[in-house]
Amino acid sequence: MAQFDLFDPQLAPQGVATLLKTPLLENDRVDFASYVRQVEHVVDVGTCLAIPGMRGCETWTLSEAERIRCLELTLEICSGRVPVCAAVAAISIPDSITAAQRAEKMGADMIAVVIPPWIRRDVDILSCVKAVADSVSVPNLVHSVGGAGDLVLSTQQLAKLPAESPNIRYLKEEAPLGAVERVSEVLSLPGGEGYLRIMVGSPLVLGYLAGARLFMASADVVEPFMAIINAMESGDITKARRIDAHIAALQHFRGYIKGQFNNKVIMKRCGIFTSARCASVRSEVGLTELTSDEEDELTELLRPLMPYYTKYPPSPPA
């Protein structure tokens, strides 16, 4: 039985958290069999936090029943093994509160709010995240970016949040510019010490050196991400930088293969997802298939990362 307490700095999760993706069937409905394989896999390999329901998981295309079922399945599989951070998405602040309270009643260990897309001012982002955090008893993870046009909260605003809303104890720093520097700045500002963990994505080595101890991955790269963290924890920064560079090269491939297709095509290669299909209404994802040359290029980019995959290595298409 795993031991975690998301309010305790000694037991709070650290390592690689997994943003769960949404596998789809031909009718754009959720492929729950593939979803279950994904969750079971990331728990088996040692993710420290499972996160279903983010907007990047095509949340807006799913029915409410599908979103609830994905959370139910995640909670069932992770129970007693890995904490679950339920990302709640709604079109209004009252609906966001309702969704957060429902997720807490279902057993979610943490809440992350997907900011309603109509919000265009940072003051409204702050009102939203604080209203949701104050409505539940579990800790909340706040994003530094959100709302229409991807508004970026200042480090000063972020540093004040744990004192203003004590349930806000985790931060995902995702500013498009200077994210690593912003991690260091938040931690140095009065109030910033109120965050138990700060999360970043790639590059991991720089994020770790800046003080981040949570690292966001999707299931297609969760094991290479773990290899970087293990290398940093053991003091082998040279190895960590080498793996980090290989991941960076992968993530530059076709814009990391564009939108949701980015992770799904690798998940299909792993045999975890039956299909890399994207929801048809999300036309902005652009790419929905690879040419044979692009498949070969992807194979070469994955090659140096293959030693870090265990049960589901991403094999080239037959």
C-alpha positions, 0 to 999 in steps of 0.5 A, a space after each residue: 500500500 503506497 503512503 502519501 499525504 498531499 498536505 505533508 511535505 515529507 509524503 507529498 509526491 515527487 518524480 514524474 506525474 502522468 497526464 493521461 490521454 484520451 484514446 478514441 474509437 472511430 465514432 470519437 467516443 472513448 476507447 475505455 479498454 485502451 484507457 485502462 491499459 494506459 493507467 495500469 501501465 503508468 502505475 506499474 512503472 512508477 508514476 507518482 501522480 495520475 492526472 485525468 481530464 486536462 484540456 489537452 486530453 480533448 476534454 471539451 470533446 467528451 461527454 460529461 459521462 465519459 469524463 466521469 467514467 475516465 476519473 472512475 477508472 483512474 481512481 479504481 486502478 490507482 486506489 492505494 497505489 498512486 494519488 490522483 489529481 482530477 482536472 476539472 473543466 467547466 464553462 463557468 466558475 460555479 460549474 467548476 466548483 460543482 465538478 471539483 466537489 464531485 471529484 472530491 466525493 469520488 475520491 480524488 486526492 487533488 484538484 486541478 482547474 482547467 480555466 474556462 476559456 472565456 476568461 481574459 483577465 488574470 484577476 478572473 483566473 485568480 478568482 476562479 482557482 481560489 473559489 474552487 480551492 476554497 470549495 473543497 478540502 483536498 489540495 489544489 494544483 494551480 497552473 501559471 497559464 490559463 484562460 483565453 489567449 493563455 494568460 500568464 500569471 506573474 510570479 508575484 501573483 503565484 507566490 501569494 496564492 498559498 497564503 490567500 487560499 491554503 488548499 493551493 499547495 502545488 504549482 504547474 509552471 508552464 509559461 512559454 518563456 522563462 519557465 525555469 527561471 520563474 520556478 526559482 523566482 517563485 521559490 525565492 519570493 515571500 509565500 513561495 515556500 507555501 508550495 509543497 511541489 512545483 511541476 515543470 515539463 521539459 527540459 527536466 534537468 534545468 527544472 530540477 536544478 531550479 527546484 522543481 520536484 514534479 515533472 509532467 509527462 504523458 504515458 508515451 515518454 513517462 519512462 524516459 522522464 523517470 530515467 532522467 530523474 533517477 540519474 539526477 537523484 543519483 548525481 549522474 547529471 551527464 547521463 540526465 542531460 544526455 537523455 534530456 537532449 534525446 527527449 528534446 529532439 523527439 519533442 521538436 519532431 513535427 511540433 511533437 507531431 502536433 496536438 493530441 496526435 503527438 502522444 497517441 501515435 507513440 502510444 499506438 506503437 507501444 500497443 497501449 492505444 489501439 488507435 492514434 485517432 484525434 477527435 475530429 472537431 479539434 481541427 487545430 491539431 493539424 496532423 493526423 497521419 505520418 508519411 512513411 518517411 516521417 515514420 522512419 524519422 520518428 523511429 530514429 528519434 525514439 531509438 536512443 530512448 528505447 533502453 528506458 522502455 520496459 513492458 511496452 517499447 514503441 515498436 516501428 509500424 509493420 
